[in-house]
Amino acid sequence: MSKLGNIGARLYRGEVGYDFIGKRKIWYGISILITITAIVGLAVRGLNLGIEFNGGAVFTTPKTSVSSSEAEHKAEAAAEGHQAMVQKLGNGGLRIQISELDTEQSVPVQEALAKDLNVPVKDINTQLVGPSWGEEIANKAWMGLGIFMVLVVIYLAIAFEWRMALAALIALIHDLTITVGVYALVGFEVTPGTVIGLLTILGYSLYDTVVVFDSLKEASRDATKQTRFTYSELANRSINSTLVRSINTTVVALLPVAGLLFVGGGLLGAGMLNDISLALFVGLAAGAYSSIFIATPLVADLKERDPAMKALAKRVRQKRAAAAAKAGGPEGAAADAVDEDGPQDADDAEDTAAAGSGMVGQRHQPASRGRGRGRPSGKRR
């Protein structure tokens, strides 16, 4: 068995693990910081909307020796201040997009470009796009997004519970916000391809989240009938048991997208590939992050507020303290400090998470496990 497969098997069996839930405040802080950065970038720089949304003209030229930057200056001068975007094509030609250019203005611009680029006017292909088409596409995208979100919440609420539905919805909004913010910060053009990419990543993000939720649903079945693990610990074990699967799925999905973004769009200069590949790349990475570090910890936080789970965490804590006191361990002196009548919240449950999470290099066995196997808790007689 490979090393990664061996680690995955040990994670699945709970022999090793990482305390994701116990450190959830760190993940929340990181996500809030990234989200604020994305929102600030969106508010300050805004989105670079393509001509499909603003309207304009696209001029495709034959092979020319003029560079992209030089052609951009010439195009903006010919269009009298209208913003231009130039992309070098594989055949040596240029694709020149000039926003907010109408039919009457396109003819003199085409003639000026032919003169500046030293190519025949008839060899320049001109396409005009009206802003109403882009507005219609945007409205349909928003409608599709809204319908998708509603259906996702309904499905998760039926298949799992409302807390998981709420956590998944927050994770999806988190992924969309980060992706849109990255587009604003890097200045990539937003086209209908970008919209398709944004809608596509929702499915990937939801897939990883549902995988963890399904594992958590099975692990927490009849959770209140046992006293070995709190709900947060069960959630942490679910994340660890599906961790390698989530990583493998994300890496396999990211590799072809990275090829489109960095090789196709970067090295080969196929800039149009950036429209969808950047959205997919950022969205897939954000989706994998949110399913592990955001969605499941949120479910644990919400669930730990339930009175039944508070009572469970209290029983687990009391049982461990009593077992430690009986064994004469270092926690025995603190057994009397346990508040028998005080409420148990999510932060209190964190104190017992180490016993059930199976930290790497630090195998923890709950006291009930040893007693269930008939092992003596005191000195051997």
Secondary structure as GFF3:
##gff-version 3
##sequence-region A 1 381
A	DSSP	alpha_helix	3	13	.	.	.	ID=ss1
A	DSSP	alpha_helix	24	44	.	.	.	ID=ss2
A	DSSP	beta_strand	48	49	.	.	.	ID=ss3
A	DSSP	alpha_helix	51	54	.	.	.	ID=ss4
A	DSSP	beta_strand	56	60	.	.	.	ID=ss5
A	DSSP	alpha_helix	68	78	.	.	.	ID=ss6
A	DSSP	beta_strand	84	88	.	.	.	ID=ss7
A	DSSP	beta_strand	94	99	.	.	.	ID=ss8
A	DSSP	alpha_helix	103	117	.	.	.	ID=ss9
A	DSSP	three_ten_helix	121	123	.	.	.	ID=ss10
A	DSSP	beta_strand	125	129	.	.	.	ID=ss11
A	DSSP	alpha_helix	131	159	.	.	.	ID=ss12
A	DSSP	alpha_helix	162	186	.	.	.	ID=ss13
A	DSSP	beta_strand	189	190	.	.	.	ID=ss14
A	DSSP	alpha_helix	192	219	.	.	.	ID=ss15
A	DSSP	three_ten_helix	223	225	.	.	.	ID=ss16
A	DSSP	alpha_helix	231	258	.	.	.	ID=ss17
A	DSSP	pi_helix	259	267	.	.	.	ID=ss18
A	DSSP	three_ten_helix	271	273	.	.	.	ID=ss19
A	DSSP	alpha_helix	274	290	.	.	.	ID=ss20
A	DSSP	pi_helix	291	295	.	.	.	ID=ss21
A	DSSP	alpha_helix	296	303	.	.	.	ID=ss22
A	DSSP	alpha_helix	307	327	.	.	.	ID=ss23
A	DSSP	three_ten_helix	332	337	.	.	.	ID=ss24
A	DSSP	alpha_helix	346	350	.	.	.	ID=ss25
A	DSSP	alpha_helix	353	357	.	.	.	ID=ss26
A	DSSP	alpha_helix	367	372	.	.	.	ID=ss27
###
